[in-house]
């Protein structure tokens, strides 16, 4: 299946299905006929996988980076950029991000800034990469102050989402992507009961269609695209605090799941939704195997400080919240109210 992301001259397809990774050479030949060399950015564990048989049809080089969020640092970005320069990659050649959300974020940003922009293709190998990170052109690395604070919009020439690769994921990796699936399900105003019998392939398709449609309306997050950050204000704050404790304390999707549960409780406290919507959010998370409960290490003070540095914020606390007529980006939310909701949320754990 091909899902188009129609952005005029920057348009591309997201290819879904078994064996999608094998379309890499054809995609490059069609979209980037002047390319002569390819730099594949991936991690050592991914390179060792049996499905890592990528063929670009070009002279290709592999640049290994750390696995997971450790890849998204300025140090790694500098090392990748130096590698691209030593390889002599030209503006007509191509960077290939082969990995999950962290690696496609890094590869996309490196492609955006090297030579002021070279083409990039993503082979998304994780669930979070396929349903979210690899699509839409948002690229970034992290700072100690917070997630994704340095980045650029740089649309790929194509995205390949191979379902055969998903079959090799660990249970933890699968759960790490289901937080983004829950976000899309809730943004579509779907009920928990409808999840029964819905296959993973159908969930991936729903998420990709939703994101592609939103990106086509708002490429640079000037309006509606910001709604795709639902659950991410508290989620990113949790990730930051977790990374300060241990490398793999909390995955992105796990943090987003907690952020979704918190956001609906905040919306309820503000009178935007009723208690039944809180129940539906909890049921959606539960049906997908996500706990959605605030971990003990996350204190209100630390969370509020981290949320104040969220990308959507403007010297305030800003959240995407559900309401009677859909979702909105809500600015200047009272810190006292947020603290109270966090305290009540903590008591539920």
N, C-alpha and C positions, 0 to 999 in steps of 0.2 A: 504494500500500500504506500502511495505517495501522498503526503499532505503538503500542499504548497504554502509557502510564506511569501505572499505577494507584496514586494516592496520596490516595485519598479525595477531599476537597473540592479538592485541588490537582492532580487528575488532568488529563492532557492527552494528545494524540496527537502522534507524530512522523510526518509525512507524507513518504513517499519516492516519487520517480518523476519522469518528464519533465513539466515544466509545473507542478510543485508550488507554485511561487511565486505562481501565479495564484489560489490558494485563499486568499490573505491576507485579502481583504475578507470572504469568507464566514466564515472562522475568527473574525475580530473581531466580526462581527455576531452569531455564535452564542455565543461565549464571553464577549464584553464588550459587551453591548447598550447600556450606558450611556455608552460612550466617544463623544466628539464630536471629539477631535483626536488626531493621531498625530505623534510625533516620530521620524523615521527617522535612526538613527545609522549612518553609513557613512563611507567615505573617498572622496577625489576620484577616484582611479583606478577604484574600483568604480562610482562614480556615472557614470563615462564609458562603462561597458560597455554593449553593445547590449541585454543582458538586463535592465538596470536600468529596468524598466517597472512598478515596484511600485505597486499601487493598493490602498489601505487601505479605501476607501469612506468615509473621513473627511476633514476638512480636515487636510492633512498638511504637515509641515515637515521639511526635511532639515538635520541637523547634521553637518558634516564634521569628521572627526578624522584624525590621522595614520594612515598605513598600517602594518600589522604590529604588532610589539611596542611601537613608539613610542606606540601608542594607550593602552597600559596603564600610565599614570602618574597620580600624584595631581594633577599640573597639568592633564592632560586631563580627569580626572574633575571637577575644580572648574569648568573651562570648560563642560563639558557640563551640569553641574548649574545653573550660572548661565543657560545658554541655555534649559533647561527652565522655570526660574522666569520668565524674561522672556517666554516664550511663554504663560505662565499655565496650564500643563498641570495638570489636576486629578487627584485620586486615582482617578477613573473613566476617565481617558484612558489612552493606551497608548504605551509606548516600543517601537520596533521596532529590533532589532539586525540590520542587513543587512551581513554580511561573514563573515570567517573567525573562527577561535577567539579572536584578540585582541579583535576588535570585539564579538563576542557576550559575552565576559568583561566588557568595559568597560560595554556597554549594560545587561547584567544587573545589574552592581553599582550603576550609576547609578540604575536603576529600584528597586533594593532600598533605597537610602538617601534618594532624593528623596521628600519628604513622608512619610518612614518607610515607603515602599513603594508603588509603582504597578505596574500590570500590564506585562509585557514579552512580546513575541513575537519569536522568532528566525527569520530567513531565512538559513540557513547556506549560504555561497557557496564555501567551501573544503572540501577533503576532510577536514582535521582538524576543522573545525567540524561537518561532518555526522556523522562517526563518533564524536565525543567531546565537544568543548567546548560545543556548543549544548544538549546533553541533560543533564538531571540537576540543574540549578539551582545548580551551583557557579560563583560569580562572583568576580572578583578583579582587582586591579591589582598592579603590581610595586613593590618598593622597591630601592634600590641594594644592600641586603643580600641580596636574593634574590627569586625568582619567587613571585608569588601570595601574598604575606605579609599583604595586607590584602584582605579579601573577606567575602562573606556567602552563605548559601544562600537562593536566591530562585528558585522554580520558574517557568518560563514558562507562558503560557496556551496555547502551541502552538509547534511547531517545523516548519518547512518545509524539506525537503532536495531541491532540484531537480537532477536528474541532467543536465539541459541546461546548467546553469551549470558543472558539473564538466568538461564537454567543452571549455570555453574556457580551462582552467587551463594554465599553462606546465608543462613537465616538472619544473622545480624545485619549483613549488607542489604538483604531484602527489606527488612524492617526499616533500615536507614533511608530507604526511598519511599516507603509508604506514607510518611508524613506529608510529602508533597502530593501524593495521590489523594489523601484525605482533604487537603486544602482545596484541590480542584473539585472534588466531589461536593464539598460544602459551598464553594463559590457558585456551583451550578444549581444550588438549592435542592440537592437530592437528599432523600431520606435514607436512614440506615438500613431499613428493610430491603431496599432495592439492591444492596450490595450482595445479597445472597445469590449465588450462581453466576456472578459476574467474573469472568476470567481475567487473569493478569493482562493478557493481550488487549482485552477490551478496555481495561483501565488505562493502559498506556495510550491507546488510541484516543480516549476521551481527554486525557491530559494534554496530549500534543495538539489536538484540535482546538482545545480551549486556549492554550498559550499562543498558537499560531494566529488565531482570530484576534486576540487582544493585541499582539505585537503589530499586526497589520493596521490596526486602528491607532496605535500609539507606540511608535518604535522606540522613542527615547524617554519613556516614562514621564511624560508631561501631564498625564491625566489618568486614564483608566488603567494603564499598565501597572500603576502603583498598587492596584488591588491584588495583584499577584503576590504581594508581600504579606498577605493575610497570615497571621500567626508568626511572622518573622521578627517583629519588634522584640518580644520577649524571647523568641527562639534564638535569635542571634546573640542576645545578651547571655543566655544560658550557655551557648557554644563558647563564647569568650571566657566565661568563668570556668567552664569545664576544661578548656585547653590549658588554663593556668594550673590546673590540678594534675592532669594526666593526658597523654596524647589521644587516647581513645575512650575517654570517659563517657562522651555523649556524641552520637552521630547527628548529622544535620536533620534528618527526618524525625529522629526521636525528639530533638529540641523543638522543631516546628510543631509536632503533635502537642507538646506541652503548651506552646504558644497559642495554638488554636483553642485549647480548653480554657486558657486564661482569657483570651480575647472575647469569647462568648460570655464569660462571667462578668467581664468588665462592661460589655454591651448591656447585659442584664441589669447590672448595678446602675447604669445610666438611663434605664427605662427604654432602651432601643429595641430589645427583644424580650419575649416572655420566657418563663421557666422551661417550657416544652422545647425551645430551641437549645437550651443548655443540655437537656436530656438527649436530644438528637445528636449534638456534637459528641457527647460522651459515647453514645452508641456507635457512631461511625468509627471513632477511634478504636473502640473495643472490637468491633467487627473486623478491623484490619490488624488486630493484634498489638495495638499501641496503647500504652498505659495512660499517657496524657496527665501524669501527676508530677508536681513540682519536686525536684530532688532536694534532699536535706541541705546540701551545700550552698544552695542559692538563697542568700539573705535578701530581705527587701532593700536594704541600703545598696548592696552591690548591684542588684538588678536594676534599680532606678537609675543609678549612676551610669550603668552601661546602656540602658535604653535611651538616656538623654543624648547619647552620641550616635544614635541610629541615623542612617542616611536620609530618612524621610523627615527627621526632626528639624525644626528651625528654632533652636534655643528653647525647646519645649519638649513635652512628651506627646508623641504622635503615634496613632494606631490606625490600622485598617479594622473597621468594626462593622458587624452586621447590623441591619436596621429593618424597619418595616417595609421599606421599598428597595432593599438590596444592600450593597456594601458601599462604604464611604471611607475616605481618608479623613480622620478626625484629629485636628490639631488642638493644642493647648488643653489637654486633658489634665485635670487636677491631680497633682502629686499626692495629695491627701487621699483622694479617692482611689488612685492606683495602689497606694500602700495598703489601704484597707482591704482591697480585693485580693492582693497578694497574701496578706495575713490570713484571710478566710480560706483562700485556696490552699495554703500550706497546711491548714488544719484538716483538710480532707484527705491528705496523704496517709 
